[in-house]
Amino acid sequence: MPPLRIGRTGAAAIGATLMVAVGAIAPRAALDAIDWRTIVLLFGMMAIVAPLQVTGILARVVVWESRRVHHPAALLVAVVAASGLLSAIFVNDTICVAFTPLVLALASARRHNPVPYLLALATASNIGSVATIVGNPQNMLIGSVSRIGVWRFSAALAPIAVVGLAVDVLILWTLFRRDLTRGADDDFVLDRHAADAARGGSTAAALARAIDWGLLTLFVALFVVVGAATCAGIDRRLFAMLAPLGVHTVAGLSATTAILSNVVSNVPAVMLFTPLVPHLPDPPRAWLTVAMASTLAGNLTILGSIANLIVVESARRRGVRVSAAAYARAGVPITIATIAFGIWWLS
Protein backbone atom coordinates (compact mmCIF):
# COMPACT_ATOMS: atom_id res chain seq x y z
CA MET A 1 0.00 0.00 0.00
CA PRO A 2 2.31 2.78 -1.29
CA PRO A 3 0.32 5.79 0.07
CA LEU A 4 0.46 4.35 3.59
CA ARG A 5 3.91 2.81 3.14
CA ILE A 6 2.66 -0.51 4.48
CA GLY A 7 4.46 -3.59 3.17
CA ARG A 8 3.18 -7.15 3.12
CA THR A 9 4.40 -7.84 6.67
CA GLY A 10 2.67 -4.75 8.04
CA ALA A 11 -0.52 -5.52 6.15
CA ALA A 12 -0.54 -9.10 7.46
CA ALA A 13 0.05 -7.91 11.03
CA ILE A 14 -2.79 -5.40 10.77
CA GLY A 15 -5.03 -8.07 9.30
CA ALA A 16 -4.24 -10.54 12.08
CA THR A 17 -4.90 -7.89 14.72
CA LEU A 18 -8.24 -7.02 13.15
CA MET A 19 -9.25 -10.69 13.00
CA VAL A 20 -8.94 -10.88 16.79
CA ALA A 21 -10.34 -7.39 17.42
CA VAL A 22 -13.58 -7.97 15.49
CA GLY A 23 -14.05 -11.46 16.93
CA ALA A 24 -13.46 -13.37 13.70
CA ILE A 25 -11.20 -15.62 15.75
CA ALA A 26 -10.77 -15.92 19.51
CA PRO A 27 -7.37 -15.03 21.02
CA ARG A 28 -6.76 -18.63 22.11
CA ALA A 29 -7.77 -19.95 18.70
CA ALA A 30 -5.44 -17.43 17.09
CA LEU A 31 -2.51 -18.82 19.06
CA ASP A 32 -3.54 -22.36 18.21
CA ALA A 33 -3.68 -21.44 14.50
CA ILE A 34 0.03 -20.61 14.46
CA ASP A 35 2.14 -23.57 13.36
CA TRP A 36 5.12 -23.08 15.63
CA ARG A 37 7.00 -25.99 14.05
CA THR A 38 7.23 -23.96 10.84
CA ILE A 39 8.34 -20.82 12.68
CA VAL A 40 11.08 -22.69 14.57
CA LEU A 41 12.26 -24.46 11.41
CA LEU A 42 12.48 -21.18 9.52
CA PHE A 43 14.30 -19.48 12.41
CA GLY A 44 16.74 -22.37 12.69
CA MET A 45 17.64 -22.28 8.99
CA MET A 46 18.24 -18.53 9.22
CA ALA A 47 20.54 -19.05 12.20
CA ILE A 48 22.51 -21.77 10.39
CA VAL A 49 23.32 -19.32 7.61
CA ALA A 50 25.07 -16.85 9.95
CA PRO A 51 28.38 -18.80 10.27
CA LEU A 52 28.48 -19.17 6.48
CA GLN A 53 28.35 -15.40 6.15
CA VAL A 54 31.03 -14.90 8.81
CA THR A 55 33.51 -17.30 7.20
CA GLY A 56 32.74 -16.25 3.63
CA ILE A 57 32.28 -19.88 2.54
CA LEU A 58 29.51 -19.06 0.09
CA ALA A 59 31.55 -16.26 -1.46
CA ARG A 60 34.53 -18.56 -1.92
CA VAL A 61 32.40 -20.81 -4.11
CA VAL A 62 32.28 -18.01 -6.69
CA VAL A 63 36.04 -17.47 -6.35
CA TRP A 64 36.62 -21.18 -6.94
CA GLU A 65 34.44 -21.08 -10.03
CA SER A 66 36.25 -18.07 -11.47
CA ARG A 67 39.56 -19.92 -11.28
CA ARG A 68 38.34 -22.96 -13.17
CA VAL A 69 35.71 -21.63 -15.58
CA HIS A 70 36.68 -19.25 -18.35
CA HIS A 71 34.25 -19.52 -21.26
CA PRO A 72 31.15 -17.32 -20.72
CA ALA A 73 28.73 -20.15 -21.54
CA ALA A 74 30.51 -22.45 -19.09
CA LEU A 75 30.35 -19.71 -16.47
CA LEU A 76 26.60 -19.47 -16.99
CA VAL A 77 26.31 -23.22 -16.39
CA ALA A 78 28.47 -22.90 -13.27
CA VAL A 79 26.33 -20.09 -11.85
CA VAL A 80 23.13 -22.08 -12.45
CA ALA A 81 24.60 -25.26 -10.95
CA ALA A 82 26.10 -23.57 -7.88
CA SER A 83 23.12 -21.38 -7.05
CA GLY A 84 20.66 -24.22 -7.67
CA LEU A 85 22.52 -26.74 -5.53
CA LEU A 86 23.27 -24.37 -2.66
CA SER A 87 19.71 -22.99 -2.65
CA ALA A 88 18.43 -26.49 -1.97
CA ILE A 89 20.64 -26.63 1.12
CA PHE A 90 20.82 -23.09 2.52
CA VAL A 91 17.55 -21.35 1.45
CA ASN A 92 17.43 -19.55 -1.90
CA ASP A 93 17.21 -15.99 -0.52
CA THR A 94 20.51 -16.45 1.30
CA ILE A 95 22.33 -17.59 -1.82
CA CYS A 96 21.06 -14.59 -3.77
CA VAL A 97 22.26 -12.19 -1.07
CA ALA A 98 25.74 -13.75 -1.01
CA PHE A 99 26.23 -14.32 -4.73
CA THR A 100 24.83 -11.18 -6.41
CA PRO A 101 27.73 -8.75 -5.67
CA LEU A 102 30.32 -11.39 -6.57
CA VAL A 103 28.63 -12.34 -9.83
CA LEU A 104 28.50 -8.64 -10.73
CA ALA A 105 32.19 -8.21 -9.89
CA LEU A 106 33.16 -11.20 -12.00
CA ALA A 107 31.06 -10.08 -14.99
CA SER A 108 32.46 -6.55 -14.76
CA ALA A 109 36.08 -7.72 -14.60
CA ARG A 110 35.58 -9.96 -17.64
CA ARG A 111 33.60 -7.23 -19.44
CA HIS A 112 30.59 -9.48 -19.83
CA ASN A 113 26.97 -8.46 -19.95
CA PRO A 114 25.93 -9.18 -16.34
CA VAL A 115 22.21 -9.68 -17.11
CA PRO A 116 22.44 -13.35 -18.20
CA TYR A 117 24.32 -14.25 -15.01
CA LEU A 118 21.91 -12.30 -12.78
CA LEU A 119 18.95 -14.04 -14.40
CA ALA A 120 20.75 -17.36 -14.00
CA LEU A 121 21.28 -16.68 -10.30
CA ALA A 122 17.68 -15.66 -9.62
CA THR A 123 15.94 -18.35 -11.67
CA ALA A 124 18.27 -21.18 -10.67
CA SER A 125 17.96 -20.35 -6.97
CA ASN A 126 14.18 -20.68 -7.27
CA ILE A 127 14.38 -23.90 -9.29
CA GLY A 128 17.01 -25.51 -7.07
CA SER A 129 15.10 -24.67 -3.91
CA VAL A 130 12.17 -26.86 -4.98
CA ALA A 131 14.28 -29.96 -4.30
CA THR A 132 14.21 -29.88 -0.49
CA ILE A 133 11.97 -28.97 2.42
CA VAL A 134 14.49 -26.35 3.58
CA GLY A 135 15.00 -24.81 0.13
CA ASN A 136 12.54 -21.96 0.63
CA PRO A 137 9.96 -20.70 3.17
CA GLN A 138 6.91 -22.16 1.43
CA ASN A 139 8.51 -25.61 1.31
CA MET A 140 9.22 -25.38 5.03
CA LEU A 141 5.57 -24.57 5.62
CA ILE A 142 4.40 -27.47 3.45
CA GLY A 143 6.85 -29.88 5.05
CA SER A 144 5.60 -28.88 8.48
CA VAL A 145 1.84 -29.04 7.87
CA SER A 146 1.87 -32.05 5.53
CA ARG A 147 4.22 -34.18 7.66
CA ILE A 148 5.85 -35.47 4.46
CA GLY A 149 9.29 -36.86 5.31
CA VAL A 150 12.44 -35.08 4.18
CA TRP A 151 13.60 -37.92 1.92
CA ARG A 152 10.18 -38.55 0.40
CA PHE A 153 9.86 -34.84 -0.38
CA SER A 154 13.24 -34.71 -2.13
CA ALA A 155 12.72 -38.03 -3.94
CA ALA A 156 9.59 -36.58 -5.53
CA LEU A 157 10.80 -33.06 -6.31
CA ALA A 158 14.60 -33.23 -6.74
CA PRO A 159 14.28 -34.70 -10.28
CA ILE A 160 12.13 -31.69 -11.21
CA ALA A 161 14.85 -29.38 -9.90
CA VAL A 162 17.59 -31.18 -11.86
CA VAL A 163 15.66 -31.11 -15.15
CA GLY A 164 14.55 -27.55 -14.40
CA LEU A 165 18.14 -26.35 -14.01
CA ALA A 166 19.03 -27.93 -17.37
CA VAL A 167 16.05 -26.19 -18.97
CA ASP A 168 17.15 -22.95 -17.30
CA VAL A 169 20.60 -23.16 -18.90
CA LEU A 170 19.17 -24.02 -22.32
CA ILE A 171 16.70 -21.13 -22.38
CA LEU A 172 19.18 -18.55 -21.06
CA TRP A 173 21.85 -19.68 -23.53
CA THR A 174 19.33 -19.45 -26.38
CA LEU A 175 18.31 -15.92 -25.39
CA PHE A 176 21.81 -14.60 -24.68
CA ARG A 177 24.08 -16.71 -26.93
CA ARG A 178 25.54 -13.58 -28.54
CA ASP A 179 26.65 -12.35 -25.12
CA LEU A 180 28.10 -15.71 -24.18
CA THR A 181 31.02 -15.78 -26.61
CA ARG A 182 34.61 -15.96 -25.45
CA GLY A 183 36.50 -12.68 -25.14
CA ALA A 184 39.95 -11.43 -24.24
CA ASP A 185 39.17 -10.97 -20.54
CA ASP A 186 37.73 -14.42 -19.87
CA ASP A 187 40.82 -15.64 -18.01
CA PHE A 188 40.26 -13.14 -15.20
CA VAL A 189 40.21 -14.77 -11.75
CA LEU A 190 38.19 -13.22 -8.96
CA ASP A 191 40.51 -12.29 -6.12
CA ARG A 192 40.20 -13.94 -2.69
CA HIS A 193 39.81 -10.46 -1.19
CA ALA A 194 36.35 -10.36 -2.78
CA ALA A 195 35.39 -13.35 -0.67
CA ASP A 196 36.92 -11.79 2.43
CA ALA A 197 34.94 -8.62 1.79
CA ALA A 198 31.76 -10.64 1.73
CA ARG A 199 32.26 -11.88 5.27
CA GLY A 200 29.62 -10.88 7.74
CA GLY A 201 31.86 -9.59 10.54
CA SER A 202 31.14 -10.95 14.00
CA THR A 203 28.97 -13.98 14.55
CA ALA A 204 26.50 -11.92 16.60
CA ALA A 205 26.20 -9.26 13.90
CA ALA A 206 25.83 -11.86 11.17
CA LEU A 207 23.17 -13.68 13.20
CA ALA A 208 21.23 -10.45 13.66
CA ARG A 209 21.30 -9.85 9.91
CA ALA A 210 20.53 -13.47 9.04
CA ILE A 211 17.29 -13.56 11.06
CA ASP A 212 14.56 -12.05 8.89
CA TRP A 213 12.18 -10.96 11.62
CA GLY A 214 9.84 -9.47 9.04
CA LEU A 215 9.39 -12.85 7.36
CA LEU A 216 8.81 -14.59 10.69
CA THR A 217 6.22 -11.95 11.62
CA LEU A 218 4.58 -12.40 8.22
CA PHE A 219 4.23 -16.14 8.82
CA VAL A 220 2.75 -15.70 12.30
CA ALA A 221 0.26 -13.07 11.09
CA LEU A 222 -0.80 -15.09 8.04
CA PHE A 223 -1.42 -18.16 10.19
CA VAL A 224 -3.87 -16.08 12.25
CA VAL A 225 -5.58 -14.61 9.16
CA VAL A 226 -5.96 -18.03 7.53
CA GLY A 227 -7.21 -19.45 10.85
CA ALA A 228 -9.90 -16.77 10.95
CA ALA A 229 -10.83 -17.52 7.35
CA THR A 230 -11.24 -21.17 8.26
CA CYS A 231 -13.47 -20.32 11.22
CA ALA A 232 -15.65 -18.25 8.86
CA GLY A 233 -15.92 -21.09 6.36
CA ILE A 234 -14.12 -19.13 3.63
CA ASP A 235 -11.86 -22.09 2.91
CA ARG A 236 -14.84 -24.28 2.05
CA ARG A 237 -16.34 -21.64 -0.22
CA LEU A 238 -12.98 -21.07 -1.89
CA PHE A 239 -12.62 -24.80 -2.46
CA ALA A 240 -16.08 -24.88 -4.06
CA MET A 241 -15.13 -21.98 -6.35
CA LEU A 242 -11.85 -23.59 -7.42
CA ALA A 243 -13.30 -27.06 -8.00
CA PRO A 244 -14.40 -26.29 -11.60
CA LEU A 245 -10.79 -25.36 -12.44
CA GLY A 246 -9.74 -28.94 -11.81
CA VAL A 247 -7.89 -28.61 -8.51
CA HIS A 248 -8.39 -32.34 -8.08
CA THR A 249 -5.85 -32.89 -10.86
CA VAL A 250 -2.13 -32.15 -10.82
CA ALA A 251 -2.43 -29.84 -13.85
CA GLY A 252 -5.39 -27.89 -12.47
CA LEU A 253 -3.87 -27.55 -9.00
CA SER A 254 -0.54 -26.45 -10.51
CA ALA A 255 -2.18 -23.77 -12.66
CA THR A 256 -4.27 -22.46 -9.75
CA THR A 257 -1.25 -22.39 -7.44
CA ALA A 258 0.91 -20.62 -10.03
CA ILE A 259 -1.74 -17.94 -10.59
CA LEU A 260 -2.33 -17.33 -6.88
CA SER A 261 1.43 -17.27 -6.21
CA ASN A 262 1.85 -14.36 -8.61
CA VAL A 263 -1.23 -12.55 -7.32
CA VAL A 264 -0.65 -12.74 -3.56
CA SER A 265 2.94 -14.13 -3.46
CA ASN A 266 3.86 -17.75 -2.91
CA VAL A 267 3.83 -17.97 0.90
CA PRO A 268 0.30 -16.52 1.32
CA ALA A 269 -0.86 -18.66 -1.62
CA VAL A 270 0.39 -21.82 0.09
CA MET A 271 -1.32 -20.81 3.31
CA LEU A 272 -4.61 -20.42 1.43
CA PHE A 273 -4.30 -24.06 0.42
CA THR A 274 -3.54 -25.41 3.90
CA PRO A 275 -7.21 -26.04 4.81
CA LEU A 276 -8.09 -27.28 1.30
CA VAL A 277 -5.38 -29.81 0.42
CA PRO A 278 -6.32 -32.37 3.12
CA HIS A 279 -9.71 -32.74 1.42
CA LEU A 280 -8.26 -33.55 -2.00
CA PRO A 281 -8.21 -37.20 -3.20
CA ASP A 282 -4.43 -37.62 -2.77
CA PRO A 283 -3.22 -35.07 -0.16
CA PRO A 284 0.51 -36.01 -0.23
CA ARG A 285 0.72 -35.61 -4.00
CA ALA A 286 -1.37 -32.44 -3.78
CA TRP A 287 1.09 -30.96 -1.26
CA LEU A 288 4.02 -31.85 -3.52
CA THR A 289 2.20 -30.24 -6.44
CA VAL A 290 1.61 -27.03 -4.48
CA ALA A 291 5.29 -26.98 -3.43
CA MET A 292 6.42 -27.45 -7.02
CA ALA A 293 4.07 -24.94 -8.62
CA SER A 294 4.36 -22.20 -5.97
CA THR A 295 8.16 -22.32 -6.14
CA LEU A 296 8.61 -22.53 -9.92
CA ALA A 297 5.94 -19.86 -10.45
CA GLY A 298 8.31 -17.48 -8.68
CA ASN A 299 10.32 -17.23 -11.91
CA LEU A 300 7.44 -15.76 -13.92
CA THR A 301 8.05 -12.10 -13.01
CA ILE A 302 10.46 -10.01 -10.97
CA LEU A 303 7.83 -9.78 -8.23
CA GLY A 304 7.27 -13.55 -8.26
CA SER A 305 9.69 -14.27 -5.40
CA ILE A 306 11.81 -12.50 -2.82
CA ALA A 307 14.92 -14.09 -4.37
CA ASN A 308 14.24 -12.24 -7.62
CA LEU A 309 13.85 -8.93 -5.81
CA ILE A 310 17.07 -9.47 -3.88
CA VAL A 311 19.05 -10.00 -7.09
CA VAL A 312 17.43 -7.15 -9.02
CA GLU A 313 17.60 -4.60 -6.19
CA SER A 314 21.17 -5.53 -5.25
CA ALA A 315 22.21 -5.13 -8.89
CA ARG A 316 20.36 -1.80 -9.18
CA ARG A 317 22.24 -0.41 -6.17
CA ARG A 318 25.46 -1.28 -8.01
CA GLY A 319 24.43 0.43 -11.23
CA VAL A 320 23.08 -2.58 -13.18
CA ARG A 321 19.41 -2.48 -14.18
CA VAL A 322 17.35 -5.54 -15.01
CA SER A 323 14.02 -4.38 -16.43
CA ALA A 324 10.74 -6.19 -15.90
CA ALA A 325 10.60 -6.87 -19.64
CA ALA A 326 14.11 -8.33 -19.71
CA TYR A 327 13.29 -10.56 -16.79
CA ALA A 328 9.97 -11.70 -18.25
CA ARG A 329 11.65 -12.54 -21.57
CA ALA A 330 13.50 -15.30 -19.75
CA GLY A 331 11.19 -15.89 -16.79
CA VAL A 332 8.01 -16.68 -18.72
CA PRO A 333 9.42 -19.53 -20.88
CA ILE A 334 11.43 -20.90 -17.95
CA THR A 335 8.33 -20.96 -15.74
CA ILE A 336 6.11 -22.57 -18.37
CA ALA A 337 8.68 -25.22 -19.29
CA THR A 338 9.61 -26.18 -15.73
CA ILE A 339 6.03 -26.31 -14.43
CA ALA A 340 5.00 -28.35 -17.48
CA PHE A 341 7.68 -30.90 -16.67
CA GLY A 342 6.68 -30.84 -13.00
CA ILE A 343 3.07 -31.58 -13.92
CA TRP A 344 4.14 -34.49 -16.12
CA TRP A 345 6.46 -35.88 -13.46
CA LEU A 346 4.00 -35.70 -10.57
CA SER A 347 1.20 -37.09 -12.74
MOUR-V262038 format. One record per residue. N is the residue number from 0. RES is the residue in one small letter. SS is DSSP state (2 for helix, 1 for strand, 0 for the rest). NEAR is the number of other C-alpha atoms within 12 Angstrom. Layout:
# MOUR-V262038
n,res,ss,near
N,RES,SS,NEAR
N,RES,SS,NEAR
This chain:
# MOUR-V262038
n,res,ss,near
0,m,0,11
1,p,2,8
2,p,2,6
3,l,2,9
4,r,0,10
5,i,0,14
6,g,0,16
7,r,2,25
8,t,2,25
9,g,2,24
10,a,2,23
11,a,2,30
12,a,2,26
13,i,2,22
14,g,2,28
15,a,2,35
16,t,2,26
17,l,2,21
18,m,2,29
19,v,2,25
20,a,2,17
21,v,0,13
22,g,0,19
23,a,0,26
24,i,0,29
25,a,0,23
26,p,2,22
27,r,2,15
28,a,2,22
29,a,2,30
30,l,2,22
31,d,2,18
32,a,2,31
33,i,0,31
34,d,0,31
35,w,2,22
36,r,2,22
37,t,2,32
38,i,2,31
39,v,2,21
40,l,2,29
41,l,2,38
42,f,2,29
43,g,2,23
44,m,2,33
45,m,2,35
46,a,2,28
47,i,2,25
48,v,2,38
49,a,2,32
50,p,2,26
51,l,2,32
52,q,2,36
53,v,2,30
54,t,2,23
55,g,0,31
56,i,2,28
57,l,2,39
58,a,2,40
59,r,2,31
60,v,2,33
61,v,2,43
62,v,2,32
63,w,2,25
64,e,2,34
65,s,2,35
66,r,2,21
67,r,2,19
68,v,0,26
69,h,0,29
70,h,0,27
71,p,2,36
72,a,2,31
73,a,2,24
74,l,2,42
75,l,2,46
76,v,2,32
77,a,2,33
78,v,2,47
79,v,2,45
80,a,2,37
81,a,2,39
82,s,2,49
83,g,2,45
84,l,2,33
85,l,2,40
86,s,2,43
87,a,2,37
88,i,2,30
89,f,2,40
90,v,0,43
91,n,2,48
92,d,2,42
93,t,2,44
94,i,2,49
95,c,2,45
96,v,2,38
97,a,2,46
98,f,2,46
99,t,2,42
100,p,2,36
101,l,2,43
102,v,2,50
103,l,2,37
104,a,2,33
105,l,2,40
106,a,2,37
107,s,2,24
108,a,2,22
109,r,0,29
110,r,0,23
111,h,0,32
112,n,0,29
113,p,0,37
114,v,2,36
115,p,2,43
116,y,2,50
117,l,2,49
118,l,2,51
119,a,2,50
120,l,2,55
121,a,2,58
122,t,2,60
123,a,2,56
124,s,2,53
125,n,2,61
126,i,2,58
127,g,2,53
128,s,2,55
129,v,0,54
130,a,0,46
131,t,0,45
132,i,0,45
133,v,0,40
134,g,0,46
135,n,0,46
136,p,2,48
137,q,2,48
138,n,2,46
139,m,2,43
140,l,2,44
141,i,2,49
142,g,2,37
143,s,2,28
144,v,2,33
145,s,2,35
146,r,0,22
147,i,0,26
148,g,0,21
149,v,2,23
150,w,2,16
151,r,2,20
152,f,2,35
153,s,2,29
154,a,2,21
155,a,2,31
156,l,2,42
157,a,2,33
158,p,2,26
159,i,2,40
160,a,2,43
161,v,2,32
162,v,2,28
163,g,2,43
164,l,2,43
165,a,2,29
166,v,2,33
167,d,2,46
168,v,2,38
169,l,2,26
170,i,2,31
171,l,2,39
172,w,2,29
173,t,2,20
174,l,2,25
175,f,2,26
176,r,0,20
177,r,0,16
178,d,0,25
179,l,0,30
180,t,0,22
181,r,0,20
182,g,0,20
183,a,0,14
184,d,0,20
185,d,0,27
186,d,0,22
187,f,0,26
188,v,0,28
189,l,0,33
190,d,0,23
191,r,2,23
192,h,2,17
193,a,2,28
194,a,2,31
195,d,2,24
196,a,2,21
197,a,0,30
198,r,0,28
199,g,0,28
200,g,0,20
201,s,0,18
202,t,2,21
203,a,2,16
204,a,2,17
205,a,2,25
206,l,2,25
207,a,2,22
208,r,2,24
209,a,2,35
210,i,0,26
211,d,0,26
212,w,2,20
213,g,2,20
214,l,2,30
215,l,2,32
216,t,2,26
217,l,2,32
218,f,2,42
219,v,2,38
220,a,2,36
221,l,2,40
222,f,2,42
223,v,2,40
224,v,2,40
225,v,2,39
226,g,2,36
227,a,2,36
228,a,2,31
229,t,2,28
230,c,2,23
231,a,0,18
232,g,0,18
233,i,2,21
234,d,2,26
235,r,2,22
236,r,2,17
237,l,2,23
238,f,2,27
239,a,2,18
240,m,2,15
241,l,2,25
242,a,2,20
243,p,0,14
244,l,0,20
245,g,0,19
246,v,0,33
247,h,0,30
248,t,0,28
249,v,2,37
250,a,2,28
251,g,2,25
252,l,2,43
253,s,2,43
254,a,2,31
255,t,2,36
256,t,2,44
257,a,2,42
258,i,2,29
259,l,2,28
260,s,2,37
261,n,2,30
262,v,2,22
263,v,2,24
264,s,0,31
265,n,2,41
266,v,2,45
267,p,2,34
268,a,2,37
269,v,2,46
270,m,2,46
271,l,2,38
272,f,2,44
273,t,2,38
274,p,2,31
275,l,2,35
276,v,2,36
277,p,0,22
278,h,0,20
279,l,0,25
280,p,0,15
281,d,0,21
282,p,2,27
283,p,2,26
284,r,2,33
285,a,2,39
286,w,2,46
287,l,2,48
288,t,2,47
289,v,2,51
290,a,2,59
291,m,2,56
292,a,2,51
293,s,2,51
294,t,2,57
295,l,2,56
296,a,2,48
297,g,2,51
298,n,2,49
299,l,0,41
300,t,0,38
301,i,2,34
302,l,2,28
303,g,2,37
304,s,0,40
305,i,2,37
306,a,2,45
307,n,2,43
308,l,2,34
309,i,2,32
310,v,2,45
311,v,2,38
312,e,2,26
313,s,2,27
314,a,2,33
315,r,2,20
316,r,2,16
317,r,0,19
318,g,0,16
319,v,0,25
320,r,0,24
321,v,0,32
322,s,0,24
323,a,2,22
324,a,2,14
325,a,2,22
326,y,2,36
327,a,2,27
328,r,2,26
329,a,2,38
330,g,2,41
331,v,2,28
332,p,2,28
333,i,2,40
334,t,2,41
335,i,2,30
336,a,2,30
337,t,2,45
338,i,2,46
339,a,2,29
340,f,2,30
341,g,2,40
342,i,2,32
343,w,2,19
344,w,2,24
345,l,2,31
346,s,0,21
